[in-house]
């Protein structure tokens, strides 16, 4: 495991992630959807060209909102929990797998920050861990696997509320991590087949 310091969302950060499976979208690779096939070809293309896929150059209001509010959320979390969050750009497990946690806590924990709109924030407060959508659960288990951590504090932050921060502790799930590892093996086989066919066709 190798930890890269620096900032996320920079050009160097994007280069570190080229062609790798990461926690952010790994839920896509379970099942046999057309989106899965599209993403496999995107990662294979990145490995060939060392260039970021055009489909990754996007933004939306939810991403922009998260980027704007994340720093405030982390500062409030540090005060509330009396801890220090270590910011990292990327954690590389191997040449094909890594993740970008929103922060590391000591030697055992990580954080993941979400800054949702009002209804989703309220739902997180009412439902707790049951309100965390499955794609996020896959994301944090993947990140715990890569970083070799035992828990993740899943932080919801919305400054429109009197109490703007809601923290849900998610423990490491070795059964889910086993599924992730098995799926990573299958995905690497799929990409190898794509690359082998590309070389045979001499495109």
N, CA, C and O of each residue as an XYZ file, in Angstrom:
812
protein
N       0.836     -1.194      0.000
C       0.000      0.000      0.000
C       0.873      1.246      0.000
O       1.839      1.344      0.756
N       0.517      2.198     -0.860
C       1.259      3.462     -0.945
C       0.291      4.622     -0.809
O      -0.741      4.658     -1.480
N       0.620      5.577      0.061
C      -0.232      6.736      0.300
C       0.378      7.956     -0.369
O       1.538      8.295     -0.136
N      -0.427      8.615     -1.211
C       0.006      9.834     -1.886
C      -0.636     11.033     -1.191
O      -1.856     11.094     -1.040
N       0.189     11.976     -0.773
C      -0.335     13.196     -0.177
C      -0.666     14.202     -1.278
O      -0.390     13.965     -2.454
N      -1.250     15.308     -0.884
C      -1.628     16.320     -1.861
C      -3.124     16.494     -1.900
O      -3.831     16.028     -1.007
N      -3.618     17.165     -2.932
C      -5.036     17.470     -3.042
C      -5.727     16.568     -4.057
O      -5.133     16.137     -5.046
N      -6.987     16.300     -3.786
C      -7.821     15.568     -4.740
C      -8.362     16.521     -5.800
O      -8.351     17.739     -5.619
N      -8.830     15.961     -6.895
C      -9.417     16.698     -8.017
C      -8.394     17.508     -8.822
O      -8.777     18.343     -9.642
N      -7.104     17.271     -8.596
C      -6.071     17.936     -9.389
C      -5.694     17.047    -10.571
O      -6.113     15.892    -10.652
N      -4.898     17.601    -11.487
C      -4.450     16.823    -12.641
C      -3.611     15.629    -12.199
O      -3.739     14.540    -12.758
N      -2.752     15.826    -11.196
C      -1.923     14.727    -10.697
C      -2.777     13.639    -10.068
O      -2.485     12.451    -10.203
N      -3.829     14.049     -9.385
C      -4.739     13.094     -8.760
C      -5.428     12.239     -9.821
O      -5.550     11.024     -9.663
N      -5.870     12.866    -10.883
C      -6.511     12.113    -11.966
C      -5.530     11.123    -12.597
O      -5.921     10.017    -12.970
N      -4.280     11.508    -12.716
C      -3.273     10.612    -13.295
C      -3.067      9.377    -12.420
O      -2.892      8.271    -12.931
N      -3.089      9.567    -11.102
C      -2.911      8.450    -10.178
C      -4.026      7.410    -10.328
O      -3.808      6.225    -10.076
N      -5.200      7.845    -10.729
C      -6.373      6.982    -10.806
C      -6.573      6.337    -12.182
O      -7.450      5.488    -12.344
N      -5.774      6.730    -13.162
C      -5.968      6.239    -14.524
C      -5.969      4.709    -14.591
O      -5.028      4.056    -14.141
N      -7.026      4.159    -15.153
C      -7.098      2.721    -15.393
C      -7.285      1.871    -14.160
O      -7.305      0.644    -14.260
N      -7.423      2.488    -12.991
C      -7.538      1.724    -11.742
C      -8.994      1.562    -11.330
O      -9.845      2.395    -11.643
N      -9.257      0.476    -10.627
C     -10.536      0.305     -9.963
C     -10.469      1.050     -8.641
O      -9.526      0.877     -7.869
N     -11.479      1.883     -8.383
C     -11.489      2.694     -7.168
C     -12.805      2.509     -6.423
O     -13.761      1.931     -6.941
N     -12.826      3.013     -5.205
C     -14.007      2.833     -4.361
C     -15.208      3.611     -4.874
O     -16.349      3.197     -4.670
N     -14.962      4.733     -5.536
C     -16.032      5.663     -5.907
C     -17.145      5.003     -6.712
O     -18.324      5.239     -6.446
N     -16.785      4.182     -7.687
C     -17.806      3.630     -8.585
C     -17.776      2.107     -8.663
O     -18.296      1.535     -9.620
N     -17.178      1.438     -7.675
C     -17.008     -0.008     -7.836
C     -18.328     -0.763     -7.790
O     -18.399     -1.895     -8.269
N     -19.375     -0.169     -7.226
C     -20.672     -0.836     -7.222
C     -21.137     -1.173     -8.636
O     -21.916     -2.104     -8.839
N     -20.649     -0.405     -9.610
C     -21.036     -0.633    -11.010
C     -20.622     -2.023    -11.481
O     -21.281     -2.611    -12.339
N     -19.534     -2.549    -10.923
C     -18.941     -3.771    -11.453
C     -19.540     -5.051    -10.880
O     -19.078     -6.149    -11.191
N     -20.559     -4.914    -10.052
C     -21.336     -6.077     -9.637
C     -22.481     -6.257    -10.628
O     -23.145     -5.286    -10.991
N     -22.711     -7.467    -11.057
C     -23.753     -7.713    -12.053
C     -23.196     -7.654    -13.460
O     -21.984     -7.707    -13.669
N     -24.101     -7.542    -14.426
C     -23.707     -7.569    -15.842
C     -24.438     -6.490    -16.634
O     -25.012     -6.762    -17.688
N     -24.412     -5.280    -16.124
C     -25.121     -4.193    -16.789
C     -24.324     -3.660    -17.976
O     -23.128     -3.923    -18.106
N     -25.006     -2.908    -18.839
C     -24.307     -2.253    -19.942
C     -23.361     -1.178    -19.411
O     -22.336     -0.890    -20.029
N     -23.705     -0.588    -18.268
C     -22.816      0.400    -17.649
C     -21.505     -0.256    -17.224
O     -20.436      0.338    -17.365
N     -21.588     -1.470    -16.709
C     -20.382     -2.195    -16.321
C     -19.471     -2.399    -17.530
O     -18.269     -2.142    -17.457
N     -20.045     -2.860    -18.639
C     -19.241     -3.081    -19.844
C     -18.595     -1.773    -20.307
O     -17.418     -1.753    -20.668
N     -19.356     -0.695    -20.294
C     -18.848      0.613    -20.699
C     -17.670      1.033    -19.824
O     -16.669      1.539    -20.330
N     -17.786      0.825    -18.522
C     -16.724      1.227    -17.605
C     -15.488      0.334    -17.735
O     -14.366      0.810    -17.566
N     -15.678     -0.942    -18.029
C     -14.533     -1.829    -18.264
C     -13.738     -1.364    -19.476
O     -12.508     -1.328    -19.442
N     -14.444     -1.007    -20.550
C     -13.752     -0.507    -21.742
C     -13.094      0.850    -21.464
O     -12.030      1.142    -22.009
N     -13.712      1.670    -20.628
C     -13.123      2.966    -20.285
C     -11.805      2.775    -19.531
O     -10.822      3.465    -19.804
N     -11.791      1.842    -18.589
C     -10.559      1.613    -17.826
C      -9.483      0.964    -18.695
O      -8.300      1.275    -18.561
N      -9.897      0.062    -19.587
C      -8.933     -0.552    -20.501
C      -8.324      0.516    -21.412
O      -7.120      0.507    -21.667
N      -9.156      1.427    -21.896
C      -8.667      2.502    -22.767
C      -7.693      3.414    -22.028
O      -6.700      3.857    -22.604
N      -7.967      3.694    -20.770
C      -7.063      4.521    -19.975
C      -5.706      3.844    -19.793
O      -4.671      4.510    -19.791
N      -5.712      2.528    -19.642
C      -4.444      1.799    -19.501
C      -3.647      1.822    -20.805
O      -2.416      1.828    -20.780
N      -4.335      1.834    -21.928
C      -3.649      1.874    -23.218
C      -3.104      3.271    -23.510
O      -1.956      3.421    -23.929
N      -3.925      4.280    -23.288
C      -3.587      5.644    -23.723
C      -2.938      6.501    -22.639
O      -2.344      7.537    -22.939
N      -3.049      6.072    -21.368
C      -2.604      6.905    -20.227
C      -3.291      8.268    -20.262
O      -2.699      9.293    -19.925
N      -4.539      8.250    -20.672
C      -5.330      9.476    -20.818
C      -6.696      9.267    -20.186
O      -7.306      8.209    -20.342
N      -7.164     10.264    -19.482
C      -8.445     10.183    -18.814
C      -9.581     10.107    -19.821
O      -9.615     10.851    -20.800
N     -10.510      9.193    -19.562
C     -11.653      9.025    -20.445
C     -12.489     10.295    -20.469
O     -12.718     10.916    -19.431
N     -12.946     10.680    -21.663
C     -13.786     11.874    -21.796
C     -15.056     11.773    -20.964
O     -15.587     12.788    -20.512
N     -15.539     10.571    -20.763
C     -16.778     10.387    -20.004
C     -16.610     10.747    -18.536
O     -17.600     10.911    -17.822
N     -15.363     10.873    -18.074
C     -15.102     11.215    -16.677
C     -15.059     12.713    -16.445
O     -15.024     13.165    -15.300
N     -15.062     13.480    -17.512
C     -14.985     14.938    -17.383
C     -16.381     15.524    -17.239
O     -16.949     16.072    -18.184
N     -16.913     15.395    -16.037
C     -18.254     15.895    -15.823
C     -18.379     16.444    -14.410
O     -17.556     16.176    -13.535
N     -19.430     17.215    -14.222
C     -19.750     17.749    -12.907
C     -21.256     17.897    -12.827
O     -21.940     17.901    -13.851
N     -21.772     18.019    -11.618
C     -23.179     18.333    -11.428
C     -23.330     19.073    -10.117
O     -22.364     19.242     -9.374
N     -24.547     19.514     -9.834
C     -24.750     20.362     -8.664
C     -24.427     19.645     -7.363
O     -24.004     20.278     -6.395
N     -24.624     18.312     -7.330
C     -24.339     17.564     -6.109
C     -22.834     17.464     -5.866
O     -22.372     17.599     -4.733
N     -22.072     17.226     -6.939
C     -20.612     17.167     -6.808
C     -20.064     18.525     -6.409
O     -19.218     18.625     -5.520
N     -20.550     19.575     -7.072
C     -20.081     20.928     -6.752
C     -20.409     21.296     -5.306
O     -19.594     21.907     -4.615
N     -21.597     20.922     -4.858
C     -22.005     21.212     -3.477
C     -21.077     20.505     -2.490
O     -20.646     21.095     -1.498
N     -20.777     19.249     -2.768
C     -19.895     18.488     -1.892
C     -18.510     19.085     -1.806
O     -17.930     19.171     -0.724
N     -17.973     19.501     -2.952
C     -16.639     20.103     -2.961
C     -16.604     21.401     -2.161
O     -15.615     21.697     -1.491
N     -17.676     22.165     -2.232
C     -17.726     23.444     -1.532
C     -17.838     23.277     -0.017
O     -17.257     24.059      0.736
N     -18.572     22.274      0.428
C     -18.893     22.143      1.848
C     -18.027     21.141      2.605
O     -18.063     21.103      3.835
N     -17.247     20.327      1.886
C     -16.515     19.240      2.537
C     -15.547     19.744      3.603
O     -15.450     19.147      4.676
N     -14.837     20.821      3.329
C     -13.868     21.328      4.292
C     -14.549     21.734      5.600
O     -14.037     21.453      6.684
N     -15.693     22.391      5.495
C     -16.440     22.775      6.697
C     -16.885     21.542      7.477
O     -16.827     21.521      8.706
N     -17.330     20.516      6.751
C     -17.789     19.285      7.395
C     -16.660     18.625      8.178
O     -16.866     18.171      9.303
N     -15.480     18.571      7.591
C     -14.348     17.927      8.252
C     -13.915     18.716      9.485
O     -13.598     18.122     10.515
N     -13.898     20.033      9.394
C     -13.537     20.858     10.551
C     -14.505     20.634     11.711
O     -14.085     20.514     12.862
N     -15.790     20.578     11.404
C     -16.785     20.351     12.452
C     -16.647     18.949     13.042
O     -16.783     18.760     14.251
N     -16.379     17.977     12.188
C     -16.177     16.606     12.659
C     -14.983     16.533     13.609
O     -15.065     15.895     14.659
N     -13.877     17.182     13.247
C     -12.690     17.180     14.102
C     -13.006     17.758     15.480
O     -12.556     17.233     16.498
N     -13.775     18.831     15.503
C     -14.135     19.460     16.782
C     -15.065     18.565     17.590
O     -14.904     18.417     18.802
N     -16.030     17.977     16.914
C     -17.014     17.141     17.593
C     -16.391     15.882     18.180
O     -16.719     15.481     19.296
N     -15.495     15.265     17.428
C     -14.911     13.977     17.839
C     -13.541     14.130     18.509
O     -12.979     13.157     19.009
N     -13.009     15.355     18.515
C     -11.693     15.615     19.089
C     -10.622     14.722     18.459
O      -9.848     14.064     19.155
N     -10.599     14.718     17.139
C      -9.625     13.934     16.380
C      -8.995     14.821     15.316
O      -9.473     15.921     15.042
N      -7.923     14.328     14.727
C      -7.276     15.005     13.611
C      -7.445     14.170     12.366
O      -7.088     12.992     12.345
N      -7.989     14.779     11.325
C      -8.169     14.099     10.039
C      -6.939     14.322      9.175
O      -6.531     15.459      8.938
N      -6.357     13.233      8.710
C      -5.204     13.317      7.804
C      -5.724     13.299      6.361
O      -6.323     12.318      5.921
N      -5.489     14.379      5.647
C      -5.931     14.452      4.256
C      -4.940     13.736      3.348
O      -3.728     13.882      3.504
N      -5.456     12.967      2.406
C      -4.611     12.265      1.439
C      -5.212     12.440      0.051
O      -6.412     12.676     -0.095
N      -4.368     12.322     -0.956
C      -4.864     12.399     -2.322
C      -5.352     11.028     -2.794
O      -6.445     10.902     -3.345
N      -4.529     10.008     -2.569
C      -4.847      8.696     -3.120
C      -4.095      7.633     -2.337
O      -2.950      7.832     -1.930
N      -4.760      6.497     -2.132
C      -4.130      5.336     -1.504
C      -4.122      4.217     -2.536
O      -5.174      3.770     -2.994
N      -2.935      3.775     -2.891
C      -2.774      2.755     -3.940
C      -2.494      1.403     -3.304
O      -1.495      1.232     -2.606
N      -3.379      0.444     -3.546
C      -3.157     -0.920     -3.052
C      -2.173     -1.645     -3.950
O      -1.247     -2.301     -3.473
N      -2.381     -1.523     -5.262
C      -1.458     -2.064     -6.251
C      -1.648     -1.272     -7.534
O      -2.377     -0.280     -7.538
N      -1.017     -1.679     -8.607
C      -1.037     -0.876     -9.835
C      -2.424     -0.750    -10.448
O      -2.638      0.100    -11.312
N      -3.373     -1.582    -10.015
C      -4.707     -1.560    -10.619
C      -5.836     -1.210     -9.649
O      -6.995     -1.141    -10.058
N      -5.517     -0.987     -8.375
C      -6.559     -0.783     -7.365
C      -6.146      0.326     -6.401
O      -5.002      0.374     -5.950
N      -7.086      1.213     -6.092
C      -6.811      2.261     -5.116
C      -8.082      2.974     -4.704
O      -9.175      2.611     -5.140
N      -7.939      3.992     -3.860
C      -9.101      4.760     -3.424
C      -8.659      6.132     -2.949
O      -7.477      6.376     -2.707
N      -9.629      7.019     -2.821
C      -9.367      8.375     -2.343
C     -10.295      8.679     -1.173
O     -11.308      9.355     -1.351
N      -9.966      8.190      0.016
C     -10.818      8.492      1.172
C     -10.783      9.981      1.475
O      -9.804     10.663      1.174
N     -11.852     10.477      2.070
C     -11.893     11.896      2.408
C     -10.980     12.222      3.581
O     -10.720     13.393      3.861
N     -10.496     11.200      4.265
C      -9.518     11.421      5.326
C      -9.207     10.132      6.059
O      -9.998      9.189      6.053
N      -8.040     10.105      6.691
C      -7.629      8.981      7.531
C      -7.661      9.427      8.991
O      -7.313     10.564      9.308
N      -8.087      8.511      9.886
C      -8.135      8.791     11.310
C      -7.240      7.783     12.026
O      -7.551      6.593     12.076
N      -6.122      8.268     12.583
C      -5.213      7.369     13.273
C      -4.766      6.232     12.382
O      -4.456      6.428     11.207
N      -4.737      5.027     12.960
C      -4.328      3.850     12.193
C      -5.492      2.920     11.887
O      -5.311      1.904     11.216
N      -6.695      3.255     12.373
C      -7.822      2.332     12.246
C      -8.986      2.843     11.420
O      -9.777      2.045     10.916
N      -9.112      4.178     11.266
C     -10.329      4.706     10.678
C     -10.143      5.544      9.438
O      -9.048      6.025      9.146
N     -11.231      5.710      8.716
C     -11.311      6.629      7.588
C     -12.614      7.413      7.714
O     -13.486      7.058      8.508
N     -12.741      8.475      6.931
C     -14.021      9.181      6.856
C     -14.464      9.276      5.403
O     -13.646      9.277      4.482
N     -15.758      9.355      5.224
C     -16.362      9.641      3.933
C     -17.395     10.733      4.169
O     -18.257     10.593      5.036
N     -17.316     11.818      3.408
C     -18.180     12.976      3.619
C     -19.184     13.103      2.473
O     -18.815     13.054      1.300
N     -20.440     13.265      2.829
C     -21.489     13.559      1.856
C     -22.206     14.829      2.312
O     -22.474     15.008      3.500
N     -22.510     15.695      1.368
C     -23.191     16.956      1.676
C     -24.503     17.005      0.894
O     -24.606     17.725     -0.099
N     -25.498     16.248      1.334
C     -26.730     16.091      0.560
C     -27.685     17.267      0.712
O     -27.476     18.159      1.534
N     -28.743     17.246     -0.103
C     -29.784     18.259      0.021
C     -30.606     17.984      1.282
O     -30.370     17.003      1.986
N     -31.558     18.850      1.553
C     -32.289     18.790      2.822
C     -33.032     17.472      3.057
O     -32.910     16.901      4.141
N     -33.798     16.965      2.079
C     -34.537     15.718      2.341
C     -33.629     14.522      2.626
O     -33.925     13.713      3.505
N     -32.532     14.410      1.888
C     -31.634     13.267      2.095
C     -30.918     13.386      3.433
O     -30.707     12.382      4.114
N     -30.543     14.604      3.815
C     -29.909     14.789      5.121
C     -30.882     14.390      6.233
O     -30.504     13.683      7.168
N     -32.121     14.839      6.131
C     -33.130     14.491      7.137
C     -33.314     12.978      7.211
O     -33.432     12.416      8.300
N     -33.338     12.324      6.055
C     -33.495     10.861      6.020
C     -32.334     10.186      6.734
O     -32.530      9.201      7.446
N     -31.123     10.709      6.549
C     -29.951     10.111      7.207
C     -30.065     10.229      8.718
O     -29.664      9.319      9.444
N     -30.609     11.342      9.197
C     -30.765     11.533     10.636
C     -31.812     10.585     11.215
O     -31.654     10.071     12.322
N     -32.872     10.362     10.463
C     -33.979      9.540     10.950
C     -33.670      8.053     10.851
O     -33.965      7.290     11.771
N     -33.076      7.642      9.735
C     -32.888      6.207      9.484
C     -31.510      5.675      9.860
O     -31.331      4.461      9.963
N     -30.541      6.548     10.064
C     -29.214      6.084     10.446
C     -28.579      5.213      9.387
O     -28.666      5.514      8.196
N     -27.943      4.139      9.809
C     -27.209      3.288      8.875
C     -28.151      2.634      7.861
O     -27.723      2.291      6.759
N     -29.414      2.457      8.214
C     -30.379      1.877      7.274
C     -30.654      2.825      6.109
O     -31.122      2.403      5.052
N     -30.361      4.106      6.312
C     -30.580      5.077      5.262
C     -29.410      5.259      4.320
O     -29.517      5.973      3.323
N     -28.281      4.611      4.630
C     -27.102      4.699      3.758
C     -27.334      3.802      2.548
O     -27.534      2.597      2.693
N     -27.306      4.387      1.363
C     -27.642      3.610      0.170
C     -26.555      2.564     -0.108
O     -25.391      2.782      0.229
N     -26.924      1.436     -0.716
C     -25.976      0.332     -0.930
C     -24.713      0.726     -1.687
O     -23.637      0.197     -1.407
N     -24.829      1.649     -2.646
C     -23.627      2.035     -3.394
C     -22.594      2.680     -2.472
O     -21.394      2.464     -2.639
N     -23.053      3.468     -1.504
C     -22.133      4.070     -0.549
C     -21.517      3.010      0.358
O     -20.342      3.103      0.715
N     -22.302      2.008      0.728
C     -21.779      0.938      1.587
C     -20.664      0.176      0.875
O     -19.661     -0.190      1.488
N     -20.850     -0.060     -0.431
C     -19.783     -0.700     -1.205
C     -18.556      0.195     -1.253
O     -17.428     -0.281     -1.124
N     -18.776      1.493     -1.440
C     -17.676      2.450     -1.509
C     -16.813      2.417     -0.258
O     -15.587      2.369     -0.359
N     -17.434      2.441      0.927
C     -16.634      2.510      2.154
C     -15.977      1.168      2.470
O     -14.876      1.144      3.020
N     -16.628      0.050      2.135
C     -15.994     -1.245      2.366
C     -14.784     -1.420      1.448
O     -13.760     -1.967      1.860
N     -14.904     -0.956      0.207
C     -13.778     -0.982     -0.725
C     -12.627     -0.155     -0.156
O     -11.475     -0.587     -0.175
N     -12.946      1.036      0.351
C     -11.909      1.911      0.903
C     -11.259      1.302      2.138
O     -10.051      1.436      2.331
N     -12.046      0.634      2.973
C     -11.461     -0.022      4.155
C     -10.558     -1.178      3.748
O      -9.539     -1.431      4.391
N     -10.930     -1.875      2.683
C     -10.070     -2.949      2.156
C      -8.732     -2.389      1.682
O      -7.676     -2.915      2.034
N      -8.775     -1.330      0.887
C      -7.548     -0.757      0.331
C      -6.653     -0.184      1.429
O      -5.438     -0.381      1.407
N      -7.249      0.518      2.382
C      -6.473      1.194      3.428
C      -6.185      0.308      4.627
O      -5.436      0.699      5.522
N      -6.773     -0.884      4.653
C      -6.621     -1.825      5.759
C      -7.087     -1.207      7.079
O      -6.409     -1.299      8.102
N      -8.255     -0.579      7.028
C      -8.835      0.059      8.210
C     -10.039     -0.738      8.695
O     -10.605     -1.545      7.958
N     -10.426     -0.495      9.960
C     -11.485     -1.301     10.581
C     -12.819     -0.582     10.691
O     -13.828     -1.217     10.995
N     -12.854      0.731     10.451
C     -14.132      1.443     10.509
C     -14.080      2.696      9.648
O     -13.017      3.215      9.309
N     -15.289      3.159      9.310
C     -15.445      4.403      8.557
C     -16.516      5.247      9.230
O     -17.620      4.762      9.479
N     -16.208      6.486      9.521
C     -17.226      7.427      9.967
C     -17.814      8.095      8.725
O     -17.147      8.868      8.036
N     -19.064      7.778      8.463
C     -19.775      8.287      7.299
C     -20.458      9.582      7.728
O     -21.378      9.570      8.545
N     -20.001     10.688      7.171
C     -20.417     12.008      7.635
C     -21.405     12.633      6.659
O     -21.097     12.826      5.483
N     -22.594     12.946      7.160
C     -23.550     13.753      6.408
C     -23.471     15.180      6.946
O     -23.480     15.396      8.158
N     -23.395     16.146      6.039
C     -23.289     17.547      6.458
C     -24.229     18.424      5.638
O     -24.248     18.369      4.408
N     -25.012     19.238      6.357
C     -25.916     20.178      5.688
C     -26.086     21.402      6.598
O     -26.735     21.306      7.640
N     -25.515     22.542      6.219
C     -25.539     23.725      7.081
C     -26.908     24.378      7.210
O     -27.061     25.340      7.963
N     -27.914     23.870      6.485
C     -29.261     24.427      6.606
C     -29.955     23.985      7.894
O     -30.994     24.529      8.269
N     -29.368     22.992      8.566
C     -29.977     22.470      9.786
C     -29.258     23.026     11.014
O     -28.071     23.350     10.957
N     -29.993     23.132     12.129
C     -29.418     23.642     13.371
C     -28.252     22.777     13.824
O     -27.223     23.291     14.262
N     -28.415     21.474     13.717
C     -27.326     20.532     13.983
C     -26.890     19.992     12.618
O     -27.468     19.018     12.136
N     -25.880     20.605     11.988
C     -25.605     20.338     10.565
C     -24.803     19.089     10.264
O     -24.579     18.770      9.096
N     -24.361     18.370     11.296
C     -23.519     17.202     11.038
C     -24.133     15.963     11.676
O     -24.591     15.985     12.818
N     -24.126     14.887     10.902
C     -24.648     13.609     11.388
C     -23.647     12.531     10.991
O     -23.342     12.369      9.810
N     -23.139     11.798     11.973
C     -22.066     10.825     11.745
C     -22.583      9.413     11.999
O     -23.167      9.128     13.045
N     -22.358      8.538     11.029
C     -22.748      7.134     11.143
C     -21.483      6.283     11.086
O     -20.743      6.348     10.104
N     -21.227      5.496     12.110
C     -20.056      4.616     12.132
C     -20.388      3.315     11.380
O     -21.344      2.616     11.713
N     -19.586      3.016     10.376
C     -19.738      1.781      9.600
C     -18.525      0.908      9.858
O     -17.393      1.311      9.591
N     -18.761     -0.281     10.375
C     -17.675     -1.204     10.703
C     -17.245     -1.999      9.463
O     -18.016     -2.178      8.520
N     -16.027     -2.454      9.494
C     -15.494     -3.293      8.425
C     -16.307     -4.578      8.313
O     -16.606     -5.219      9.321
N     -16.659     -4.948      7.099
C     -17.450     -6.151      6.820
C     -16.604     -7.066      5.940
O     -16.521     -6.878      4.726
N     -15.979     -8.055      6.566
C     -15.054     -8.910      5.823
C     -15.763     -9.775      4.785
O     -15.157    -10.166      3.788
N     -17.037    -10.075      5.009
C     -17.787    -10.839      4.004
C     -17.973     -9.996      2.744
O     -17.800    -10.493      1.631
N     -18.326     -8.727      2.918
C     -18.481     -7.839      1.768
C     -17.140     -7.610      1.084
O     -17.070     -7.552     -0.144
N     -16.088     -7.482      1.862
C     -14.751     -7.275      1.286
C     -14.319     -8.507      0.489
O     -13.656     -8.378     -0.541
N     -14.686     -9.681      0.951
C     -14.398    -10.900      0.193
C     -15.081    -10.849     -1.169
O     -14.486    -11.229     -2.177
N     -16.344    -10.375     -1.202
C     -17.069    -10.239     -2.472
C     -16.373     -9.226     -3.385
O     -16.271     -9.435     -4.594
N     -15.901     -8.138     -2.797
C     -15.206     -7.112     -3.578
C     -13.931     -7.685     -4.190
O     -13.651     -7.457     -5.367
N     -13.167     -8.417     -3.408
C     -11.921     -9.011     -3.901
C     -12.194    -10.007     -5.027
O     -11.458    -10.055     -6.012
N     -13.246    -10.794     -4.877
C     -13.605    -11.761     -5.919
C     -14.015    -11.039     -7.196
O     -13.670    -11.465     -8.299
N     -14.752     -9.946     -7.038
C     -15.194     -9.194     -8.206
C     -14.028     -8.495     -8.893
O     -14.010     -8.368    -10.117
N     -13.058     -8.042     -8.108
C     -11.858     -7.429     -8.688
C     -11.113     -8.423     -9.581
O     -10.627     -8.057    -10.651
N     -11.026     -9.667     -9.144
C     -10.359    -10.702     -9.941
C     -11.093    -10.891    -11.267
O     -10.465    -10.981    -12.323
N     -12.433    -10.951    -11.208
C     -13.227    -11.131    -12.427
C     -13.060     -9.931    -13.365
O     -12.946    -10.092    -14.580
N     -13.048     -8.738    -12.788
C     -12.922     -7.531    -13.612
C     -11.554     -7.464    -14.294
O     -11.450     -7.046    -15.446
N     -10.519     -7.874    -13.583
C      -9.185     -7.889    -14.189
C      -9.122     -8.894    -15.329
O      -8.453     -8.657    -16.335
N      -9.810    -10.004    -15.174
C      -9.873    -10.988    -16.263
C     -10.588    -10.390    -17.474
O     -10.168    -10.599    -18.612
N     -11.667     -9.646    -17.230
C     -12.406     -9.000    -18.317
C     -11.526     -7.991    -19.057
O     -11.531     -7.932    -20.287
N     -10.777     -7.204    -18.297
C      -9.908     -6.205    -18.932
C      -8.770     -6.878    -19.692
O      -8.388     -6.426    -20.771
N      -8.236     -7.947    -19.135
C      -7.182     -8.692    -19.851
C      -7.719     -9.191    -21.190
O      -7.023     -9.118    -22.202
N      -8.952     -9.698    -21.201
C      -9.545    -10.182    -22.453
C      -9.708     -9.041    -23.456
O      -9.462     -9.218    -24.649
N     -10.122     -7.877    -22.972
C     -10.271     -6.709    -23.850
C      -8.925     -6.325    -24.447
O      -8.823     -6.084    -25.650
N      -7.890     -6.266    -23.607
C      -6.556     -5.869    -24.076
C      -5.964     -6.899    -25.025
O      -5.308     -6.544    -26.004
N      -6.195     -8.177    -24.737
C      -5.692     -9.238    -25.619
C      -6.353     -9.152    -26.992
O      -5.688     -9.301    -28.017
N      -7.666     -8.910    -27.006
C      -8.380     -8.799    -28.278
C      -7.902     -7.555    -29.042
O      -7.752     -7.591    -30.263
N      -7.669     -6.469    -28.322
C      -7.163     -5.231    -28.950
C      -5.822     -5.485    -29.637
O      -5.592     -5.020    -30.754
N      -4.939     -6.224    -28.964
C      -3.615     -6.496    -29.542
C      -3.730     -7.402    -30.768
O      -2.987     -7.242    -31.737
N      -4.671     -8.362    -30.719
C      -4.851     -9.257    -31.860
C      -5.390     -8.504    -33.075
O      -4.992     -8.756    -34.213
N      -6.297     -7.584    -32.805
C      -6.891     -6.800    -33.894
C      -5.948     -5.732    -34.417
O      -6.131     -5.233    -35.528
N      -4.941     -5.374    -33.631
C      -3.942     -4.352    -34.001
C      -4.627     -3.050    -34.421
O      -4.350     -2.492    -35.483
N      -5.519     -2.590    -33.563
C      -6.250     -1.345    -33.849
C      -5.296     -0.151    -33.884
O      -5.729      0.979    -34.111
